[in-house]
Amino acid sequence: MNNLQDVWRKRFNYYITELQKYMRYIFTGHMALVIVFLLGAGGYQYSEWLKVAPHDFPTILFVATVMGIVLTMSKPVTLIKKPDEVYLLPLETKMPMYFNRVLNYTVFSQLGVALVVYLVMWPMMRQVGEIEVSGIAIGLAFTVLLKWWNVHVEFMFRWATKGRYVWLDRIVRGILSGVFLYFLLNHDSLYAIIMIIILALYPVMCKKKTLEEPFPYEHFVKLEENRMMRIYRFANYFTDVPAVKGNIKRRRYLDFLVNGVPKTKKTTFEYYLVRSFIRTDDYFFLWFRLTVITALVAAFVNMPIIVGIVAAALAFATAIQLKQALGKPVDFSMSMLYPLPANARQKAAQKVTRHTLIAQAVIVTLAGIGTPYFYLQGIVVLVVGEITLRLSK
């Protein structure tokens, strides 16, 4: 028992340390500023919509559907590692204690998202749906219980099926969670009680199956490795993560951009960096993610000042990160065999980054059509991006 407690404690501490190490690179000053403005703009838009929302809006159905989807996303955090397939086998009879701890942590770590989503919809339920405060509060309490239920059921289902048909389990759990909340908020007590019975029986069937199957270490090891890799890949957008090796993938639909670069001596690095940008996941998805965020803000926020600030911040992030990534010197490349100027790579990196900013400006402008002063958003991206390229090293 003490061995398992030590295993849990050490792995939990290591996991938290890893998160803290990389999160400080993600939530920097400019990112915090963007988040604050996005929350402010989103809150303003939401409050304005509440003033004009039709009274026949299907509030309860909407809330039940959204919460059913949110609650269904309940992947268990087990912290299981490859060597456990061998070293934890002698302690298999004591593993329930370990699983209880990791599942309780999973519930605690994921519960915040569900509560935030529910609380955001509270004013809509109160003002548009005209639901009593007591009814909304009861729904909030059951949201906590449903999150606990979803996490434990997904864990048992993965154990029982060795990770197969998880999509089917999620559909079932999403429907059950959503339907229960629908009846609860509608004050349909009889149907809500029936749903509680169904919710109680579903994990019993999964639990019975787990008693017949050994714990599938292979599946949970792979699940844990993929989860940590997603964290590392996300952090890698903001800083270098040793555990992440950039994937290279040919995107045939963008070959015309590579072919559009003249194959001459002067454009050696331009061709090389355009090709690298398009085919390297780290570079391409960095630009894609920041462009999509800016475009969504431009499309759905009707406050030009807020959109301008967000566009400026993300244009700065795009310019500085892409320029540094593409212009980063390497120990050796075949281009060193040719008589090219020493600063050719840096100049090409600046030029390629400038073209990505032009593409970003066009997309943001098109996304903002219909909003006030939409044409200024693209100009902000271009101006801030160009200033960043010229002043940054």
DRENDO-1510 file (C-alpha; in Angstrom, 1 decimal, always signed):
<recs>
REC; n; res; u; v; w
REC; 1; MET; +0.0; +0.0; +0.0 .
REC; 2; ASN; +2.8; +2.4; +0.9 .
REC; 3; ASN; +4.5; +1.6; -2.4 .
REC; 4; LEU; +1.5; +2.7; -4.4 .
REC; 5; GLN; +1.2; +5.8; -2.3 .
REC; 6; ASP; +4.8; +6.7; -3.1 .
REC; 7; VAL; +4.2; +5.9; -6.8 .
REC; 8; TRP; +1.1; +8.2; -6.9 .
REC; 9; ARG; +2.9; +11.0; -5.0 .
REC; 10; LYS; +6.0; +11.0; -7.1 .
REC; 11; ARG; +4.1; +10.9; -10.4 .
REC; 12; PHE; +1.6; +13.5; -9.4 .
REC; 13; ASN; +4.5; +15.8; -8.3 .
REC; 14; TYR; +6.3; +15.2; -11.6 .
REC; 15; TYR; +3.2; +15.9; -13.6 .
REC; 16; ILE; +2.4; +19.1; -11.8 .
REC; 17; THR; +6.1; +20.2; -12.2 .
REC; 18; GLU; +6.0; +19.6; -15.9 .
REC; 19; LEU; +2.7; +21.6; -16.3 .
REC; 20; GLN; +4.1; +24.5; -14.3 .
REC; 21; LYS; +7.4; +24.5; -16.2 .
REC; 22; TYR; +5.7; +25.0; -19.6 .
REC; 23; MET; +2.5; +26.9; -18.6 .
REC; 24; ARG; +4.7; +29.9; -17.6 .
REC; 25; TYR; +5.8; +30.2; -21.2 .
REC; 26; ILE; +2.2; +30.0; -22.5 .
REC; 27; PHE; +0.4; +32.5; -20.2 .
REC; 28; THR; +2.8; +35.4; -20.7 .
REC; 29; GLY; +1.9; +39.1; -20.5 .
REC; 30; HIS; +0.6; +39.5; -24.1 .
REC; 31; MET; -1.4; +36.2; -23.9 .
REC; 32; ALA; -3.0; +37.3; -20.6 .
REC; 33; LEU; -3.9; +40.6; -22.2 .
REC; 34; VAL; -5.5; +38.9; -25.2 .
REC; 35; ILE; -7.5; +36.6; -22.9 .
REC; 36; VAL; -8.7; +39.5; -20.8 .
REC; 37; PHE; -9.9; +41.4; -23.8 .
REC; 38; LEU; -11.5; +38.3; -25.3 .
REC; 39; LEU; -13.4; +37.6; -22.1 .
REC; 40; GLY; -14.5; +41.2; -21.9 .
REC; 41; ALA; -15.7; +41.3; -25.5 .
REC; 42; GLY; -17.4; +38.0; -25.2 .
REC; 43; GLY; -19.2; +39.0; -22.0 .
REC; 44; TYR; -20.3; +42.2; -23.6 .
REC; 45; GLN; -21.7; +40.4; -26.7 .
REC; 46; TYR; -23.4; +37.9; -24.5 .
REC; 47; SER; -25.1; +40.5; -22.3 .
REC; 48; GLU; -26.3; +42.4; -25.4 .
REC; 49; TRP; -27.8; +39.2; -26.9 .
REC; 50; LEU; -29.6; +38.5; -23.6 .
REC; 51; LYS; -31.4; +41.8; -24.0 .
REC; 52; VAL; -32.9; +40.9; -27.4 .
REC; 53; ALA; -33.1; +37.1; -27.1 .
REC; 54; PRO; -36.5; +35.7; -28.1 .
REC; 55; HIS; -38.5; +34.2; -25.2 .
REC; 56; ASP; -39.2; +31.1; -27.3 .
REC; 57; PHE; -35.5; +30.3; -27.5 .
REC; 58; PRO; -35.1; +26.6; -26.5 .
REC; 59; THR; -33.0; +27.4; -23.5 .
REC; 60; ILE; -33.3; +24.1; -21.6 .
REC; 61; LEU; -32.6; +22.0; -24.7 .
REC; 62; PHE; -29.6; +24.2; -25.5 .
REC; 63; VAL; -28.2; +23.9; -22.0 .
REC; 64; ALA; -28.8; +20.1; -21.9 .
REC; 65; THR; -27.1; +19.6; -25.3 .
REC; 66; VAL; -24.0; +21.7; -24.4 .
REC; 67; MET; -23.6; +20.2; -21.0 .
REC; 68; GLY; -24.1; +16.7; -22.4 .
REC; 69; ILE; -21.2; +17.3; -24.8 .
REC; 70; VAL; -18.9; +19.0; -22.2 .
REC; 71; LEU; -19.5; +16.3; -19.5 .
REC; 72; THR; -18.8; +13.5; -22.0 .
REC; 73; MET; -15.2; +14.7; -22.5 .
REC; 74; SER; -13.9; +12.8; -19.5 .
REC; 75; LYS; -10.7; +11.0; -20.4 .
REC; 76; PRO; -9.2; +9.5; -17.2 .
REC; 77; VAL; -5.7; +10.8; -16.1 .
REC; 78; THR; -4.1; +7.6; -14.9 .
REC; 79; LEU; -0.3; +8.6; -14.9 .
REC; 80; ILE; +0.3; +4.9; -15.9 .
REC; 81; LYS; +3.7; +4.3; -17.6 .
REC; 82; LYS; +5.2; +1.6; -19.7 .
REC; 83; PRO; +7.2; -0.2; -17.0 .
REC; 84; ASP; +4.1; -0.5; -14.9 .
REC; 85; GLU; +3.1; -3.5; -17.1 .
REC; 86; VAL; +5.7; -5.4; -15.2 .
REC; 87; TYR; +6.5; -3.7; -11.9 .
REC; 88; LEU; +2.9; -3.1; -10.8 .
REC; 89; LEU; +1.6; -6.6; -11.5 .
REC; 90; PRO; +2.5; -7.9; -7.9 .
REC; 91; LEU; +0.4; -5.0; -6.5 .
REC; 92; GLU; -2.6; -5.6; -8.8 .
REC; 93; THR; -4.9; -6.4; -5.9 .
REC; 94; LYS; -4.1; -3.1; -4.3 .
REC; 95; MET; -4.5; -1.0; -7.5 .
REC; 96; PRO; -8.1; +0.1; -6.7 .
REC; 97; MET; -6.6; +2.6; -4.2 .
REC; 98; TYR; -4.3; +4.0; -6.9 .
REC; 99; PHE; -7.2; +4.2; -9.4 .
REC; 100; ASN; -9.4; +6.0; -6.9 .
REC; 101; ARG; -6.8; +8.7; -6.4 .
REC; 102; VAL; -6.1; +9.3; -10.0 .
REC; 103; LEU; -9.8; +9.3; -10.9 .
REC; 104; ASN; -10.5; +11.8; -8.1 .
REC; 105; TYR; -7.8; +14.0; -9.5 .
REC; 106; THR; -9.3; +13.6; -13.0 .
REC; 107; VAL; -12.7; +14.8; -11.7 .
REC; 108; PHE; -11.1; +17.7; -9.8 .
REC; 109; SER; -9.0; +18.8; -12.8 .
REC; 110; GLN; -11.8; +18.6; -15.3 .
REC; 111; LEU; -14.7; +19.8; -13.2 .
REC; 112; GLY; -13.7; +23.5; -13.6 .
REC; 113; VAL; -14.5; +23.5; -17.3 .
REC; 114; ALA; -18.0; +22.0; -16.8 .
REC; 115; LEU; -18.8; +24.5; -14.0 .
REC; 116; VAL; -17.6; +27.5; -16.0 .
REC; 117; VAL; -19.7; +26.5; -19.0 .
REC; 118; TYR; -22.8; +26.0; -16.8 .
REC; 119; LEU; -22.3; +29.2; -14.9 .
REC; 120; VAL; -21.9; +31.1; -18.2 .
REC; 121; MET; -25.3; +29.9; -19.2 .
REC; 122; TRP; -26.8; +30.7; -15.8 .
REC; 123; PRO; -28.0; +34.2; -16.9 .
REC; 124; MET; -29.5; +32.8; -20.0 .
REC; 125; MET; -31.4; +30.2; -18.0 .
REC; 126; ARG; -32.6; +32.8; -15.6 .
REC; 127; GLN; -33.5; +35.6; -18.0 .
REC; 128; VAL; -34.5; +33.8; -21.2 .
REC; 129; GLY; -35.6; +30.4; -19.9 .
REC; 130; GLU; -37.1; +32.0; -16.8 .
REC; 131; ILE; -36.0; +29.1; -14.6 .
REC; 132; GLU; -36.1; +29.5; -10.8 .
REC; 133; VAL; -32.7; +30.1; -9.1 .
REC; 134; SER; -33.3; +26.9; -7.0 .
REC; 135; GLY; -33.8; +24.8; -10.1 .
REC; 136; ILE; -30.6; +26.2; -11.7 .
REC; 137; ALA; -28.7; +25.6; -8.4 .
REC; 138; ILE; -29.9; +22.0; -8.3 .
REC; 139; GLY; -28.8; +21.6; -11.9 .
REC; 140; LEU; -25.3; +22.9; -10.9 .
REC; 141; ALA; -25.1; +20.3; -8.1 .
REC; 142; PHE; -26.0; +17.5; -10.4 .
REC; 143; THR; -23.5; +18.8; -12.9 .
REC; 144; VAL; -20.8; +18.0; -10.3 .
REC; 145; LEU; -22.2; +14.5; -9.8 .
REC; 146; LEU; -22.5; +13.9; -13.5 .
REC; 147; LYS; -18.9; +14.8; -14.0 .
REC; 148; TRP; -17.9; +12.3; -11.4 .
REC; 149; TRP; -20.1; +9.7; -13.0 .
REC; 150; ASN; -18.7; +10.4; -16.5 .
REC; 151; VAL; -15.1; +10.1; -15.5 .
REC; 152; HIS; -15.6; +6.8; -13.6 .
REC; 153; VAL; -17.8; +5.3; -16.4 .
REC; 154; GLU; -15.3; +6.1; -19.1 .
REC; 155; PHE; -12.5; +4.6; -17.1 .
REC; 156; MET; -14.5; +1.4; -16.5 .
REC; 157; PHE; -15.6; +1.2; -20.2 .
REC; 158; ARG; -12.1; +1.6; -21.4 .
REC; 159; TRP; -11.0; -1.1; -19.0 .
REC; 160; ALA; -13.8; -3.4; -20.1 .
REC; 161; THR; -13.3; -3.0; -23.9 .
REC; 162; LYS; -9.5; -2.3; -23.8 .
REC; 163; GLY; -10.1; +1.1; -25.4 .
REC; 164; ARG; -12.4; +0.0; -28.2 .
REC; 165; TYR; -15.7; +1.7; -29.1 .
REC; 166; VAL; -15.0; +4.6; -26.8 .
REC; 167; TRP; -16.9; +6.8; -29.3 .
REC; 168; LEU; -20.0; +4.7; -28.8 .
REC; 169; ASP; -19.7; +5.0; -25.0 .
REC; 170; ARG; -19.4; +8.8; -25.3 .
REC; 171; ILE; -22.5; +9.1; -27.5 .
REC; 172; VAL; -24.5; +7.0; -24.9 .
REC; 173; ARG; -23.1; +9.1; -21.9 .
REC; 174; GLY; -23.7; +12.3; -23.7 .
REC; 175; ILE; -27.3; +11.4; -24.4 .
REC; 176; LEU; -27.9; +10.2; -20.9 .
REC; 177; SER; -26.3; +13.2; -19.2 .
REC; 178; GLY; -28.1; +15.7; -21.5 .
REC; 179; VAL; -31.5; +14.0; -21.2 .
REC; 180; PHE; -31.3; +13.9; -17.4 .
REC; 181; LEU; -30.4; +17.6; -17.2 .
REC; 182; TYR; -33.3; +18.4; -19.6 .
REC; 183; PHE; -35.8; +16.6; -17.4 .
REC; 184; LEU; -34.3; +18.1; -14.3 .
REC; 185; LEU; -34.4; +21.7; -15.5 .
REC; 186; ASN; -37.9; +21.1; -16.8 .
REC; 187; HIS; -39.1; +19.8; -13.4 .
REC; 188; ASP; -40.2; +16.5; -14.8 .
REC; 189; SER; -39.5; +14.6; -11.6 .
REC; 190; LEU; -40.8; +11.2; -12.8 .
REC; 191; TYR; -38.6; +11.1; -15.9 .
REC; 192; ALA; -35.6; +12.5; -14.0 .
REC; 193; ILE; -36.0; +9.6; -11.5 .
REC; 194; ILE; -36.1; +7.1; -14.4 .
REC; 195; MET; -32.9; +8.6; -15.8 .
REC; 196; ILE; -31.2; +8.3; -12.4 .
REC; 197; ILE; -32.0; +4.6; -12.4 .
REC; 198; ILE; -30.6; +4.3; -15.9 .
REC; 199; LEU; -27.5; +6.3; -14.9 .
REC; 200; ALA; -27.0; +4.0; -12.0 .
REC; 201; LEU; -27.3; +0.7; -14.0 .
REC; 202; TYR; -24.9; +1.7; -16.8 .
REC; 203; PRO; -21.7; +1.7; -14.7 .
REC; 204; VAL; -22.9; -1.5; -13.0 .
REC; 205; MET; -22.7; -3.3; -16.4 .
REC; 206; CYS; -19.3; -1.8; -17.1 .
REC; 207; LYS; -18.0; -2.8; -13.7 .
REC; 208; LYS; -19.2; -6.4; -14.1 .
REC; 209; LYS; -17.2; -6.6; -17.3 .
REC; 210; THR; -14.0; -5.2; -15.7 .
REC; 211; LEU; -14.1; -8.1; -13.2 .
REC; 212; GLU; -13.7; -10.5; -16.1 .
REC; 213; GLU; -10.9; -8.6; -17.8 .
REC; 214; PRO; -7.3; -7.9; -16.6 .
REC; 215; PHE; -6.3; -4.3; -16.5 .
REC; 216; PRO; -5.3; -3.3; -20.0 .
REC; 217; TYR; -2.0; -1.6; -19.3 .
REC; 218; GLU; -1.1; -1.2; -23.0 .
REC; 219; HIS; -4.2; +0.9; -23.7 .
REC; 220; PHE; -3.8; +3.2; -20.7 .
REC; 221; VAL; -0.1; +3.6; -21.3 .
REC; 222; LYS; -0.8; +4.7; -24.9 .
REC; 223; LEU; -3.6; +7.0; -23.7 .
REC; 224; GLU; -1.3; +8.6; -21.1 .
REC; 225; GLU; +1.5; +9.1; -23.6 .
REC; 226; ASN; -0.8; +10.7; -26.1 .
REC; 227; ARG; -2.2; +13.0; -23.4 .
REC; 228; MET; +1.2; +14.2; -22.3 .
REC; 229; MET; +2.3; +14.6; -25.9 .
REC; 230; ARG; -0.7; +16.9; -26.6 .
REC; 231; ILE; +0.4; +19.1; -23.7 .
REC; 232; TYR; +4.0; +19.2; -24.9 .
REC; 233; ARG; +2.9; +20.0; -28.5 .
REC; 234; PHE; +0.7; +22.8; -27.3 .
REC; 235; ALA; +3.6; +24.2; -25.2 .
REC; 236; ASN; +5.9; +23.8; -28.1 .
REC; 237; TYR; +4.0; +26.6; -29.9 .
REC; 238; PHE; +5.4; +29.0; -27.3 .
REC; 239; THR; +8.8; +27.5; -26.4 .
REC; 240; ASP; +11.1; +24.7; -27.3 .
REC; 241; VAL; +10.1; +21.4; -25.7 .
REC; 242; PRO; +12.7; +18.7; -25.8 .
REC; 243; ALA; +10.1; +15.9; -25.8 .
REC; 244; VAL; +8.6; +17.1; -29.0 .
REC; 245; LYS; +10.0; +16.4; -32.4 .
REC; 246; GLY; +8.4; +18.4; -35.2 .
REC; 247; ASN; +6.4; +16.2; -37.6 .
REC; 248; ILE; +7.0; +16.7; -41.3 .
REC; 249; LYS; +4.0; +16.3; -43.6 .
REC; 250; ARG; +3.6; +17.1; -47.2 .
REC; 251; ARG; +0.5; +19.2; -47.9 .
REC; 252; ARG; -0.1; +18.6; -51.6 .
REC; 253; TYR; -2.9; +21.3; -51.7 .
REC; 254; LEU; -0.2; +23.9; -50.9 .
REC; 255; ASP; +2.4; +22.7; -53.4 .
REC; 256; PHE; +1.5; +25.6; -55.7 .
REC; 257; LEU; +3.0; +28.0; -53.1 .
REC; 258; VAL; +6.3; +26.1; -53.1 .
REC; 259; ASN; +6.3; +25.9; -56.9 .
REC; 260; GLY; +5.7; +29.6; -57.1 .
REC; 261; VAL; +9.1; +30.4; -55.6 .
REC; 262; PRO; +11.7; +30.9; -58.4 .
REC; 263; LYS; +14.4; +28.2; -58.3 .
REC; 264; THR; +17.4; +30.6; -58.6 .
REC; 265; LYS; +20.5; +31.2; -56.5 .
REC; 266; LYS; +19.1; +34.4; -55.0 .
REC; 267; THR; +16.0; +32.6; -53.8 .
REC; 268; THR; +17.6; +29.5; -52.4 .
REC; 269; PHE; +16.6; +30.2; -48.8 .
REC; 270; GLU; +13.2; +31.5; -49.8 .
REC; 271; TYR; +12.4; +28.2; -51.5 .
REC; 272; TYR; +13.8; +26.2; -48.6 .
REC; 273; LEU; +11.9; +28.2; -45.9 .
REC; 274; VAL; +8.6; +28.2; -47.8 .
REC; 275; ARG; +8.9; +24.5; -48.1 .
REC; 276; SER; +9.8; +24.1; -44.4 .
REC; 277; PHE; +7.0; +26.4; -43.3 .
REC; 278; ILE; +4.3; +24.5; -45.3 .
REC; 279; ARG; +5.5; +21.0; -44.4 .
REC; 280; THR; +6.6; +21.4; -40.7 .
REC; 281; ASP; +3.7; +21.1; -38.3 .
REC; 282; ASP; +5.3; +23.3; -35.7 .
REC; 283; TYR; +5.6; +26.3; -38.1 .
REC; 284; PHE; +2.4; +25.8; -40.1 .
REC; 285; PHE; +0.0; +25.2; -37.1 .
REC; 286; LEU; +1.5; +28.1; -35.2 .
REC; 287; TRP; +0.5; +30.4; -38.0 .
REC; 288; PHE; -2.8; +28.6; -38.5 .
REC; 289; ARG; -3.8; +28.7; -34.9 .
REC; 290; LEU; -3.1; +32.4; -34.4 .
REC; 291; THR; -4.8; +33.2; -37.7 .
REC; 292; VAL; -8.0; +31.3; -36.8 .
REC; 293; ILE; -8.2; +32.9; -33.4 .
REC; 294; THR; -7.9; +36.4; -34.9 .
REC; 295; ALA; -10.4; +35.6; -37.6 .
REC; 296; LEU; -13.0; +34.3; -35.1 .
REC; 297; VAL; -12.6; +37.4; -33.0 .
REC; 298; ALA; -13.0; +39.6; -36.1 .
REC; 299; ALA; -16.1; +37.7; -37.2 .
REC; 300; PHE; -18.0; +37.6; -33.9 .
REC; 301; VAL; -16.9; +40.7; -31.9 .
REC; 302; ASN; -18.5; +43.9; -33.0 .
REC; 303; MET; -16.2; +46.1; -31.0 .
REC; 304; PRO; -13.5; +47.6; -33.4 .
REC; 305; ILE; -11.1; +48.5; -30.5 .
REC; 306; ILE; -11.2; +45.0; -29.0 .
REC; 307; VAL; -10.7; +43.4; -32.4 .
REC; 308; GLY; -7.8; +45.8; -33.2 .
REC; 309; ILE; -6.0; +45.0; -29.9 .
REC; 310; VAL; -6.4; +41.3; -30.4 .
REC; 311; ALA; -5.3; +41.5; -34.0 .
REC; 312; ALA; -2.2; +43.5; -33.0 .
REC; 313; ALA; -1.2; +41.2; -30.2 .
REC; 314; LEU; -1.6; +38.0; -32.4 .
REC; 315; ALA; +0.1; +39.7; -35.4 .
REC; 316; PHE; +3.1; +40.5; -33.1 .
REC; 317; ALA; +3.1; +36.9; -31.8 .
REC; 318; THR; +3.0; +35.5; -35.4 .
REC; 319; ALA; +5.7; +37.8; -36.7 .
REC; 320; ILE; +8.2; +37.4; -33.8 .
REC; 321; GLN; +7.8; +33.6; -33.4 .
REC; 322; LEU; +7.8; +32.7; -37.1 .
REC; 323; LYS; +10.8; +35.0; -37.9 .
REC; 324; GLN; +12.8; +33.5; -35.0 .
REC; 325; ALA; +11.8; +29.9; -35.9 .
REC; 326; LEU; +12.5; +30.2; -39.6 .
REC; 327; GLY; +15.7; +32.3; -39.2 .
REC; 328; LYS; +17.2; +30.1; -36.4 .
REC; 329; PRO; +20.7; +29.1; -37.4 .
REC; 330; VAL; +21.5; +25.4; -37.9 .
REC; 331; ASP; +24.8; +23.6; -37.4 .
REC; 332; PHE; +24.9; +22.4; -41.0 .
REC; 333; SER; +22.7; +22.4; -44.1 .
REC; 334; MET; +23.4; +21.7; -47.7 .
REC; 335; SER; +23.0; +25.4; -48.5 .
REC; 336; MET; +26.4; +26.0; -46.7 .
REC; 337; LEU; +28.1; +24.4; -49.6 .
REC; 338; TYR; +27.0; +27.3; -51.9 .
REC; 339; PRO; +28.5; +30.8; -51.9 .
REC; 340; LEU; +25.5; +32.6; -50.3 .
REC; 341; PRO; +25.6; +35.7; -48.1 .
REC; 342; ALA; +25.9; +35.1; -44.4 .
REC; 343; ASN; +22.6; +36.8; -43.7 .
REC; 344; ALA; +20.7; +35.2; -46.6 .
REC; 345; ARG; +18.7; +33.0; -44.3 .
REC; 346; GLN; +17.6; +35.8; -42.0 .
REC; 347; LYS; +16.5; +38.0; -44.9 .
REC; 348; ALA; +14.6; +35.0; -46.4 .
REC; 349; ALA; +12.9; +34.3; -43.0 .
REC; 350; GLN; +11.8; +37.9; -42.8 .
REC; 351; LYS; +10.4; +37.8; -46.3 .
REC; 352; VAL; +8.5; +34.5; -45.9 .
REC; 353; THR; +7.1; +35.7; -42.5 .
REC; 354; ARG; +5.9; +38.9; -44.2 .
REC; 355; HIS; +4.0; +36.8; -46.8 .
REC; 356; THR; +2.4; +34.8; -44.0 .
REC; 357; LEU; +1.3; +38.1; -42.4 .
REC; 358; ILE; -0.2; +39.3; -45.7 .
REC; 359; ALA; -2.2; +36.0; -45.9 .
REC; 360; GLN; -3.3; +36.4; -42.3 .
REC; 361; ALA; -4.4; +40.0; -42.9 .
REC; 362; VAL; -6.5; +38.9; -45.9 .
REC; 363; ILE; -8.2; +36.1; -44.0 .
REC; 364; VAL; -8.9; +38.4; -41.0 .
REC; 365; THR; -10.4; +41.1; -43.3 .
REC; 366; LEU; -12.6; +38.6; -45.1 .
REC; 367; ALA; -13.8; +37.1; -41.7 .
REC; 368; GLY; -14.7; +40.6; -40.4 .
REC; 369; ILE; -16.9; +41.6; -43.4 .
REC; 370; GLY; -20.2; +42.9; -42.0 .
REC; 371; THR; -18.6; +44.2; -38.7 .
REC; 372; PRO; -17.8; +47.9; -38.2 .
REC; 373; TYR; -14.5; +49.1; -39.8 .
REC; 374; PHE; -13.6; +45.6; -40.8 .
REC; 375; TYR; -11.1; +46.8; -43.3 .
REC; 376; LEU; -8.9; +48.3; -40.5 .
REC; 377; GLN; -8.3; +44.8; -39.0 .
REC; 378; GLY; -6.1; +43.7; -41.9 .
REC; 379; ILE; -4.3; +47.0; -41.8 .
REC; 380; VAL; -3.5; +46.5; -38.1 .
REC; 381; VAL; -2.1; +43.0; -38.8 .
REC; 382; LEU; +0.1; +44.3; -41.6 .
REC; 383; VAL; +1.4; +47.4; -39.7 .
REC; 384; VAL; +2.1; +45.6; -36.4 .
REC; 385; GLY; +3.6; +42.7; -38.3 .
REC; 386; GLU; +5.9; +44.9; -40.4 .
REC; 387; ILE; +7.1; +46.9; -37.4 .
REC; 388; THR; +7.8; +43.7; -35.5 .
REC; 389; LEU; +9.8; +42.3; -38.4 .
REC; 390; ARG; +11.9; +45.5; -38.7 .
REC; 391; LEU; +12.6; +46.1; -35.1 .
REC; 392; SER; +13.1; +42.5; -33.8 .
REC; 393; LYS; +16.5; +40.8; -34.0 .
</recs>
